[in-house]
Amino acid sequence: MWLIGTSGIDIDLRRVDIDQCPLPPGSNQLNIFAASDKCKKRTTKCVAIPGLGFRRGSYRCVCKRGFYYPDTKSTKRYYNGTVIEEEYEKLMMGEESQYAVEDSFECLPCAEGCESCVDGSPCVVSLNWLMRTAILILECCVIACLPAVALFTWKYGNVKIEIRELSVATLVLIRRNFAKFSGDLKTLCE
């Protein structure tokens, strides 16, 4: 008589994680689920979330360097992999899906000159051309007036100023403040 038997293995799949994110370059790890994420590769990258068990969507789509999450007021700056998987499944079933909408589940590019950012603010100083032009015009006017001031100073530089009617208090004040600069001040007060 032959004995026929069966054996079974019971594996709790709730404790086994699925990593759908692409393997790092040069990795020789065996992962049949690798690169099965639905992140939009142009602007986002996949980051696995461990501990969620044997279910798809256990990842986040975070913005790549040079891009930012569109909802700048949100505390969670990533797209939930479970939501993306649900929308992708709707698309495959021919139903209306947000996954098919252009720019959905995508990050926005940073402003010109920014390597990384949190919103669309410019990283390079924007120039106020109106104020710069006004200052340049003022500088040109001052420079244009300098030859006239130099000519006036040269022509009238040797003219002596005669003080006729000053009070004694004014002369004392002048004497205190400017005595060290003028040796002739004493003769003027007499």
C-alpha positions as CSV (number, residue, x, y, z in Angstrom):
1,M,0.0,0.0,0.0
2,W,1.2,3.4,-0.9
3,L,0.8,6.4,1.4
4,I,-0.2,9.6,-0.2
5,G,0.4,12.8,1.8
6,T,0.3,16.6,1.5
7,S,2.2,19.3,3.2
8,G,1.5,23.0,3.4
9,I,3.3,26.1,4.4
10,D,1.5,29.0,6.0
11,I,3.2,32.3,5.5
12,D,1.7,35.5,7.1
13,L,1.9,37.9,4.1
14,R,0.9,40.8,6.3
15,R,4.5,40.8,7.6
16,V,6.1,40.6,4.1
17,D,6.7,44.0,2.4
18,I,6.5,44.7,-1.3
19,D,9.2,47.1,-2.5
20,Q,7.9,48.4,-5.8
21,C,10.7,51.1,-6.1
22,P,13.5,50.6,-8.6
23,L,16.6,48.9,-7.4
24,P,19.7,51.2,-6.9
25,P,22.2,51.1,-9.8
26,G,24.6,48.2,-9.3
27,S,22.3,46.3,-7.0
28,N,22.2,42.5,-7.4
29,Q,19.2,42.0,-5.0
30,L,16.4,39.8,-6.3
31,N,13.1,41.7,-6.2
32,I,10.4,40.8,-8.7
33,F,8.3,43.8,-7.8
34,A,11.1,46.3,-8.4
35,A,10.3,49.2,-10.7
36,S,6.6,48.4,-10.7
37,D,5.7,51.7,-9.0
38,K,3.5,54.2,-10.9
39,C,5.4,57.4,-10.0
40,K,5.7,59.8,-12.9
41,K,9.4,59.4,-13.6
42,R,10.0,62.8,-15.1
43,T,9.4,64.8,-11.9
44,T,9.1,62.2,-9.0
45,K,11.0,59.3,-7.6
46,C,9.8,56.3,-5.6
47,V,10.6,55.9,-1.9
48,A,9.5,52.7,-0.3
49,I,7.5,52.6,3.0
50,P,8.4,49.6,5.1
51,G,6.0,47.9,7.4
52,L,2.8,48.1,5.3
53,G,2.7,44.4,4.5
54,F,2.0,42.5,1.2
55,R,0.1,45.2,-0.7
56,R,0.8,47.4,-3.6
57,G,1.2,51.1,-3.1
58,S,3.6,50.8,-0.2
59,Y,5.6,53.8,-1.5
60,R,5.6,57.5,-1.8
61,C,6.3,59.5,-4.9
62,V,8.6,62.4,-3.8
63,C,9.7,65.3,-5.9
64,K,13.1,65.0,-7.6
65,R,15.7,67.6,-7.1
66,G,14.8,70.7,-9.1
67,F,11.0,70.2,-8.6
68,Y,8.6,71.0,-5.8
69,Y,5.3,69.7,-4.6
70,P,2.4,71.8,-6.0
71,D,0.5,72.2,-2.7
72,T,3.0,74.3,-0.9
73,K,0.9,74.6,2.2
74,S,0.7,70.8,2.7
75,T,2.7,69.2,5.5
76,K,3.0,66.0,3.4
77,R,5.0,66.9,0.3
78,Y,4.6,63.7,-1.6
79,Y,2.1,61.6,-3.5
80,N,0.7,58.6,-1.7
81,G,1.5,55.3,-3.6
82,T,-1.9,53.7,-2.6
83,V,-3.8,56.6,-4.2
84,I,-1.7,56.5,-7.3
85,E,-2.2,52.7,-7.7
86,E,-6.0,53.1,-7.3
87,E,-6.1,55.8,-10.0
88,Y,-3.9,53.8,-12.3
89,E,-6.2,50.8,-11.9
90,K,-9.2,53.0,-12.8
91,L,-7.3,54.0,-15.9
92,M,-6.6,50.4,-16.9
93,M,-10.3,49.5,-16.3
94,G,-11.3,52.3,-18.7
95,E,-12.9,54.5,-16.0
96,E,-12.3,58.2,-15.4
97,S,-9.0,58.6,-13.6
98,Q,-6.9,61.4,-12.3
99,Y,-3.8,59.5,-13.4
100,A,-4.5,60.3,-17.1
101,V,-4.9,64.0,-16.4
102,E,-1.9,66.0,-17.6
103,D,0.3,67.2,-14.7
104,S,-1.5,65.2,-12.1
105,F,0.7,63.4,-9.6
106,E,3.6,65.5,-10.9
107,C,5.8,68.0,-9.3
108,L,6.4,71.5,-10.7
109,P,9.8,72.7,-11.9
110,C,11.7,75.2,-9.7
111,A,12.3,78.7,-10.9
112,E,15.3,79.4,-13.1
113,G,18.6,79.3,-11.2
114,C,17.3,77.0,-8.4
115,E,18.8,73.6,-7.8
116,S,16.2,72.8,-5.2
117,C,13.2,74.6,-3.8
118,V,10.0,74.4,-1.8
119,D,7.8,76.7,-4.0
120,G,8.0,78.7,-7.2
121,S,9.8,81.6,-5.7
122,P,12.8,82.9,-7.7
123,C,16.2,82.0,-6.4
124,V,18.0,84.7,-8.4
125,V,17.5,88.3,-7.3
126,S,15.1,90.1,-9.7
127,L,16.3,93.5,-10.5
128,N,14.2,96.6,-10.0
129,W,15.0,98.3,-13.3
130,L,12.9,101.4,-12.6
131,M,14.8,102.3,-9.4
132,R,18.2,101.4,-11.1
133,T,17.4,103.7,-14.0
134,A,16.4,106.6,-11.6
135,I,19.6,106.2,-9.7
136,L,21.7,106.1,-12.9
137,I,20.0,109.3,-14.2
138,L,20.7,111.1,-10.8
139,E,24.3,110.0,-10.9
140,C,24.7,111.3,-14.5
141,C,23.2,114.7,-13.5
142,V,25.7,115.0,-10.6
143,I,28.6,114.1,-12.9
144,A,27.4,116.5,-15.5
145,C,27.3,119.4,-12.9
146,L,30.8,118.7,-11.6
147,P,32.6,120.6,-14.4
148,A,30.5,123.7,-13.6
149,V,31.3,123.4,-9.9
150,A,35.0,123.0,-10.7
151,L,35.0,126.1,-13.0
152,F,33.2,128.2,-10.4
153,T,35.7,127.1,-7.7
154,W,38.6,127.9,-10.0
155,K,37.3,131.3,-11.1
156,Y,36.1,132.5,-7.6
157,G,38.6,130.6,-5.4
158,N,40.7,133.7,-4.6
159,V,37.8,136.0,-3.7
160,K,37.9,137.1,-0.1
161,I,34.6,137.3,1.9
162,E,34.3,140.4,4.1
163,I,32.2,140.1,7.2
164,R,30.8,143.5,8.2
165,E,28.0,143.3,10.8
166,L,28.3,140.4,13.2
167,S,27.4,140.3,16.8
168,V,30.1,139.7,19.4
169,A,28.5,136.3,20.3
170,T,28.7,135.1,16.7
171,L,32.3,136.1,16.6
172,V,33.1,134.3,19.8
173,L,31.4,131.2,18.5
174,I,33.4,131.3,15.3
175,R,36.5,131.9,17.3
176,R,35.9,128.8,19.5
177,N,35.1,126.5,16.6
178,F,37.5,127.6,13.9
179,A,40.4,129.0,15.8
180,K,42.6,126.1,15.0
181,F,42.0,126.5,11.3
182,S,42.6,130.2,10.9
183,G,45.4,132.3,12.4
184,D,43.8,135.5,11.2
185,L,40.6,135.1,13.3
186,K,42.0,137.1,16.2
187,T,42.6,140.1,14.0
188,L,39.1,139.9,12.7
189,C,37.6,140.1,16.2
190,E,39.6,143.2,17.2
